[in-house]
Amino acid sequence: MYNSSGSTLSSSSSSSEAGDMKSAVFSPGEPLRQPRTTPPVSDGGSRSPIPSGHNSSSAADALVKNSKLSAAAPEFFPGNYASFQDDVYSDGSEEYYPETSLADFVQDFVSHLNSSPGSFESEIDYITDMLNSCVTTEEILQELVELIYVQSTSIPNFAYTGARLCNHLSYHIRLSPASGNFRQLLLQRCQNQFEQREQAVRGDPETQKRFHYYVLFLGELYLNLEIKSRKDTPGRANVLLGALKDLLNTLFCHPDDPNLMCAVKLLKLSGSILDDAWKEKGQSDMDEIIKKIEEVLLDVKCSRDVKQMLLKLVELQSSNWGRVQTASVSSDATPDNDPNYFMNEPTFYTADGTPFTAADPEYSDKYQEILDREDYFPDAYEENGNDFFHKFCLVLF
């Protein structure tokens, strides 16, 4: 136990002793020590008051005379300092802006579209306007084609967006020099890579990986790049159709797992479109490709997973690429030629609760039985209902 009053007294006495000590240390009767050096001269030219006995003028003159400082001395940088200055663009005005290269701009908007592909429609007009302001010479146009080609064939999962971008720019980049417009230069760049397919398909893993990106990008380009015919009707580039066939043959002629997986991805992506295009031309190219796949399944020692992928692909092609057969015209549709004939028909129930539809063989008899039953729609129902409603209104009001 402790005494609260005793504690208060102790704290009061301690405060008193601290005040006495403070008064003793800062006693106003004791003079302060004078400074040993001359205070600096202020900007106004007036000097701070100093004690007598010091020659201020001679001290200042001595400092100036012995100083090694100079207004013309070079700027001082501390050790290990790396000077850096952004490139700036000056148009003669007082404001300066960092210069953005075409490569930086392409990298920025490609990264944005890759992370947010849903913003393509809302951003593409701004991107096109900026590119048109930058692309003013043939060299810059070739640089733009190369930049977009490299991005589309090196970034995973960007092939679709890259193909859409190429299709839009092929119609909206205004510069069209004698060497070719955007679309022509792009197809030339793809042709250059196509001619190196034999070396790329047998290259090291990194070279093969870039080649596979190129193959998938070419597939997306075939699906998305529109070329207007003489009748101004958009169509696909036939030159890419033949190139894709040759690329598939190249992949199946070197049937290791990465090449086979790339071929499967390409056929899943564009197999139905390629099949239709070849059939329109009376060609059996898809049958030849399926035959190559069957040979690979029989003779080539590939991994189990790749074999499963190839088998699934053959099944997909045999089922018309998973496409549902279009329904017959309503006037010609019958239960025999249209499997969806009874799809939207209503469901009825017999007296014992058994459901039946128009597809039931005994539909006519059962439906007529329902119509003939007098108790199914009783004549007295409407009268009883009206009487009940009349009584309810009397009670309510």
PyMOL commands that set and color helices and strands:
alter all, ss='L'
color gray80, all
select helices_A, chain A and resi 4-25+56-66+102-115+117-134+138-152+159-172+182-194+197-201+205-224+238-253+257-280+285-299+304-318+320-322+363-372+374-376+380-396
alter helices_A, ss='H'
color red, helices_A
select strands_A, chain A and resi 88-89+97-98+227-228+234-235+348-349+355-356
alter strands_A, ss='S'
color yellow, strands_A
deselect
rebuild
show_as cartoon
